[in-house]
Amino acid sequence: MSESNERWLKSSFSGPGDCVEVSRRPDDIRVRDSKDPQGPVLRFNDHEWIAFTRGVRAGEFDTAVAEDL
């Protein structure tokens, strides 16, 4: 799959102006800010993605976000 044909899926929790998109590729999972599609992309291998999503579901990042507000 070429970069130009990459399929990005927007989170169903995204609203206008605060959107996250994810793309599944053969070798990694990619995450980007939909407002800046040419900007930086986070790349995760399968093990990293599983650990990250488990951490999100478990609330591991909730404290960090609350402190930044």
Backbone as CSV, one residue per row, in Angstrom:
resi,resn,N_x,N_y,N_z,CA_x,CA_y,CA_z,C_x,C_y,C_z
1,MET,0.854,-1.176,0.000,0.000,0.000,0.000,0.893,1.231,0.000
2,SER,0.704,2.119,-0.951,1.511,3.329,-1.015,0.960,4.370,-0.045
3,GLU,1.806,5.334,0.294,1.390,6.404,1.210,0.158,7.127,0.679
4,SER,0.073,7.348,-0.636,-1.054,8.081,-1.201,-2.351,7.280,-1.147
5,ASN,-2.263,5.953,-1.112,-3.462,5.105,-1.051,-3.822,4.701,0.370
6,GLU,-3.089,5.211,1.329,-3.309,4.819,2.709,-4.710,5.215,3.165
7,ARG,-5.387,4.287,3.847,-6.745,4.533,4.338,-6.686,4.928,5.808
8,TRP,-7.131,6.127,6.109,-7.136,6.644,7.468,-8.563,6.611,8.003
9,LEU,-8.715,6.118,9.219,-10.017,6.051,9.872,-10.030,7.039,11.033
10,LYS,-11.088,7.840,11.093,-11.222,8.820,12.167,-11.938,8.186,13.351
11,SER,-11.485,8.514,14.541,-12.112,8.011,15.753,-13.571,8.445,15.819
12,SER,-14.443,7.547,16.246,-15.860,7.896,16.392,-16.068,8.870,17.544
13,PHE,-15.072,9.043,18.414,-15.158,9.979,19.525,-14.663,11.366,19.143
14,SER,-14.138,11.509,17.932,-13.604,12.799,17.507,-14.730,13.774,17.209
15,GLY,-14.465,15.009,17.525,-15.396,16.078,17.199,-14.718,17.033,16.244
16,PRO,-15.395,18.110,15.921,-14.766,19.087,15.026,-13.566,19.733,15.716
17,GLY,-12.426,19.670,15.065,-11.246,20.328,15.588,-10.360,19.498,16.499
18,ASP,-10.802,18.334,16.938,-9.953,17.521,17.830,-10.006,16.060,17.406
19,CYS,-9.543,15.808,16.205,-9.687,14.480,15.608,-8.367,13.712,15.549
20,VAL,-8.487,12.419,15.770,-7.370,11.497,15.641,-7.733,10.502,14.549
21,GLU,-6.768,10.180,13.694,-6.981,9.189,12.645,-5.959,8.071,12.797
22,VAL,-6.369,6.865,12.430,-5.516,5.689,12.538,-5.488,4.969,11.198
23,SER,-4.323,4.456,10.844,-4.167,3.684,9.611,-3.429,2.388,9.934
24,ARG,-3.956,1.276,9.482,-3.321,-0.041,9.676,-2.557,-0.385,8.419
25,ARG,-1.272,-0.626,8.560,-0.426,-1.031,7.446,0.144,-2.401,7.751
26,PRO,0.755,-3.064,6.790,1.287,-4.406,7.037,2.304,-4.473,8.179
27,ASP,3.122,-3.435,8.326,4.203,-3.481,9.320,3.956,-2.642,10.564
28,ASP,2.937,-1.783,10.543,2.722,-0.931,11.703,1.316,-0.333,11.713
29,ILE,1.011,0.343,12.802,-0.227,1.092,12.953,0.197,2.541,13.090
30,ARG,-0.470,3.424,12.363,-0.080,4.826,12.346,-1.202,5.694,12.899
31,VAL,-0.814,6.742,13.605,-1.767,7.670,14.205,-1.340,9.086,13.840
32,ARG,-2.330,9.914,13.455,-2.024,11.303,13.117,-3.166,12.218,13.545
33,ASP,-2.896,13.498,13.523,-3.879,14.542,13.781,-4.550,14.870,12.449
34,SER,-5.864,14.730,12.375,-6.553,14.948,11.098,-6.469,16.392,10.626
35,LYS,-6.221,17.331,11.541,-6.087,18.730,11.139,-4.768,18.989,10.424
36,ASP,-3.815,18.067,10.570,-2.487,18.236,9.996,-2.045,16.934,9.318
37,PRO,-2.724,16.533,8.229,-2.425,15.235,7.611,-1.001,15.112,7.061
38,GLN,-0.329,16.221,6.818,1.057,16.174,6.343,2.044,16.260,7.502
39,GLY,1.533,16.394,8.722,2.371,16.548,9.902,2.906,15.227,10.422
40,PRO,3.389,15.240,11.655,3.998,14.042,12.234,3.014,12.885,12.378
41,VAL,3.548,11.692,12.283,2.762,10.463,12.406,3.425,9.594,13.468
42,LEU,2.636,9.113,14.414,3.133,8.152,15.397,3.016,6.763,14.803
43,ARG,4.050,5.956,14.948,4.041,4.593,14.414,4.223,3.598,15.554
44,PHE,3.377,2.559,15.555,3.413,1.522,16.581,3.527,0.159,15.919
45,ASN,4.339,-0.751,16.498,4.253,-2.136,16.039,3.062,-2.763,16.773
46,ASP,2.742,-4.009,16.464,1.556,-4.640,17.062,1.612,-4.672,18.583
47,HIS,2.748,-5.019,19.144,2.884,-5.113,20.600,2.753,-3.741,21.266
48,GLU,3.349,-2.726,20.663,3.247,-1.373,21.199,1.805,-0.867,21.142
49,TRP,1.118,-1.144,20.030,-0.270,-0.709,19.871,-1.172,-1.361,20.921
50,ILE,-0.985,-2.650,21.135,-1.792,-3.351,22.144,-1.531,-2.751,23.526
51,ALA,-0.274,-2.518,23.864,0.057,-1.935,25.169,-0.530,-0.531,25.290
52,PHE,-0.446,0.260,24.240,-0.991,1.623,24.263,-2.505,1.610,24.441
53,THR,-3.215,0.823,23.652,-4.682,0.813,23.749,-5.149,0.237,25.088
54,ARG,-4.438,-0.750,25.608,-4.779,-1.259,26.949,-4.578,-0.169,27.995
55,GLY,-3.503,0.589,27.873,-3.252,1.683,28.805,-4.324,2.751,28.741
56,VAL,-4.773,3.086,27.534,-5.849,4.069,27.380,-7.119,3.564,28.058
57,ARG,-7.485,2.314,27.770,-8.699,1.738,28.357,-8.618,1.658,29.882
58,ALA,-7.417,1.447,30.412,-7.237,1.319,31.861,-7.118,2.679,32.554
59,GLY,-7.101,3.760,31.778,-7.021,5.093,32.361,-5.625,5.516,32.762
60,GLU,-4.605,4.835,32.258,-3.227,5.150,32.632,-2.811,6.573,32.265
61,PHE,-3.456,7.164,31.280,-3.063,8.500,30.819,-3.996,9.583,31.318
62,ASP,-5.037,9.229,32.045,-6.006,10.209,32.510,-5.378,11.258,33.428
63,THR,-4.518,10.860,34.337,-3.884,11.792,35.267,-3.015,12.798,34.530
64,ALA,-2.239,12.334,33.592,-1.362,13.237,32.837,-2.172,14.285,32.097
65,VAL,-3.269,13.888,31.493,-4.117,14.831,30.756,-4.752,15.823,31.725
66,ALA,-5.272,15.357,32.835,-5.929,16.232,33.808,-4.944,17.271,34.355
67,GLU,-3.686,16.898,34.562,-2.690,17.828,35.086,-2.328,18.891,34.074
68,ASP,-2.449,18.581,32.773,-2.098,19.539,31.728,-3.184,20.593,31.527
69,LEU,-4.391,20.359,31.999,-5.493,21.298,31.787,-5.473,22.442,32.767
